[in-house]
Amino acid sequence: MKYMVIIEKGESGYGAYVPDLPGCVAAGKTVDEVRNLIQEAINVHIEGLIEDGEPVPEPSSESFFIDVPTVAY
């Protein structure tokens, strides 16, 4: 399965979350660190769901980019 991960830059580093796995988040100082941490978080999250007898959500989120013209201020 492939889950979409959102990475956002913050004031002191980066945060990541998985829209299809509510509560599955990670934070790190670099993009590489947060990528590694969210991979671990996904694995632990899914293992926890299975251990608790909960269903594992199917990936369903999508993303895309929209070009917006630059506006001079």
N, C-alpha and C positions, 0 to 999 in steps of 0.2 A: 504494500500500500504506500501511496505517496500523499503526505499531508502538506498543505500549504502552510508556510511559516512566514509571519510578518516580522521584520526586523525594523526597529525604529531607533534613531539616534536621539539620545537624551543629553542632559547637561554634563553628566559625568561618565557616560559610556553608552552602551546599547542594550535595548530590551528586545525580547522576542516572545511571540505567543502564537498559538495554533488555534485558529477560529473553530475548527471542528472538534477540538478537545478542550472544552472550557476548564480554565484553571491551570492549564499547562503553559507555564511561563519560565523564562530564564533571563538573567541579566549578566552582562560582562563588560569589561573595559574595552574590548576590541570586537570587531565583527567576527573574527575567527574564534575568539573565546565564546561568544554568545552562540555561534553556530554549533560548536561542540557541546555546550551546555544544554541547548534546546534538544539536540539529538538524544542526549541522556535523559532529559526530562520526558520526552515522548515515550521512550522505552519504559521508564519507570511508571509513567501514567497508564500506559496500556497494560502493563503487568498488574498494576493495582486494580484496574477495572476487571480483568480476568479473575484475579484472586477473590474479588468481592462478588463475582457472579453477575457483574453488570455487562451489558452489551458494549462492544467496541464500536464507536461511531465510524461509519464509512466516510472516507474523504468526500466532501461535496463542495467545498469552497472554491471559488475561482477568483482570479485577479487579472487585471489588465491595466495598461497605461493609456492615458488620454493626452494627446498633444494640445497644449494651450498656447496660443500666441503670446509672445512676450509683449507686455505693455510698458511703455516708458512713462515714468512718473515725473 
